[in-house]
């Protein structure tokens, strides 16, 4: 029989996050109690006012296809949000509604990357950017985000790595997995590089509302000369705890939205109509729901960071955004994968090895604090006990 699976599929690396996730749930099915710090989803329920909106939408008959681009009402609400919160004046025609941020990434990369094109991608990073680029025959070129630099992009490194083949540059701020937030100075430097080299910027801003310590999120499209060369990508999963609703969007020049839609209309047709209706309500009727979640995340973060830094052999920077702590384990006699496996087996703690996010993540462990405060406290107790046991064994 001929080989059925296309050779391009060999370029895809299975999700290391899902590998941990599936093993943790298999352990639970076997009767063990696992603390879930591997997940990239909020542990809060979707706010009640949004759930009511989707129920009413279904009951009112919003159950059919919408425009491929998304409903006019939602595109208008997103444009209003981008003007109000991000200081970027988009017309609704410059917005495409997608089935989550994952589809937005796929659509954007499919639209702009030719085989052999180079794309600058941070390391460590959520691996979809690497995988989709490889699938398309493009060349992902990593630029490092280092703890020593506060997980800021090194502008000199980026300048060195731009070539005639560079088509685009990806930024993720706040960052998954580091929790770092790119500074205004860094963003201005990236903007200068993009403009002087005529390259696109793909700006992943899905964690923008999860910001701590008075830190400020800046959309790079708001900087002079950048709106016309930026794909601003966002969604509702993290801020509104709507991960299962699968709703995201891309904002870009109108001609690019039309090009993106060629992929989108053949891929998913449209986001569910009733979810789009509820997403309008999410944007326009929010009161303190997101702020309340952020306040609780910060309480958990503050406890975990203090507890982790008190454990001999571990250390971490205090994340300024998202809900991840990138724990430095370089003093331990284990790789990231080995330590993650050890914690899951011995301590029943599920975390993600840093190398899942690229070579720059080796020596780190991603711990999500999107779990209850009580579980964070218990998890840090188990973590200390597990590390202390390592020291005793050696």
Secondary structure, 3 states (H helix, E strand, C coil): CCCCCCHHHHHCCCCHHHHHHHHHHHHHHCCCCCEECCCCCCCCCCCHHHHHHHHHHHHCCCCCCCCCCCCHHHHHHHHHHHHHHHCCCCCHHHEEEECHHHHHHHHHHHHHCCCCCEEEEEECCCCHHHHHHHHCCCEEEEEEECHHHCCCECHHHHHHHCCCCEEEEEEECCCCCCCCCCCHHHHHHHHHHHHHHCCEEEEECCCCCCECCCCCCCCHHHCCCCHHHEEEEEECCCCCCCHHHCCEEEECCHHHHHHHHHHHHHHCCCCCHHHHHHHHHHHHCCCCHHHHHHHHHHHHHHHHHHHHHCCCCCEECCCCECCEEEEECCCCCCCHHHHHHHHHHHHCEECEEHHHHCHHHCCEEEEECCCCHHHHHHHHHHHHHHHHHHHHHC
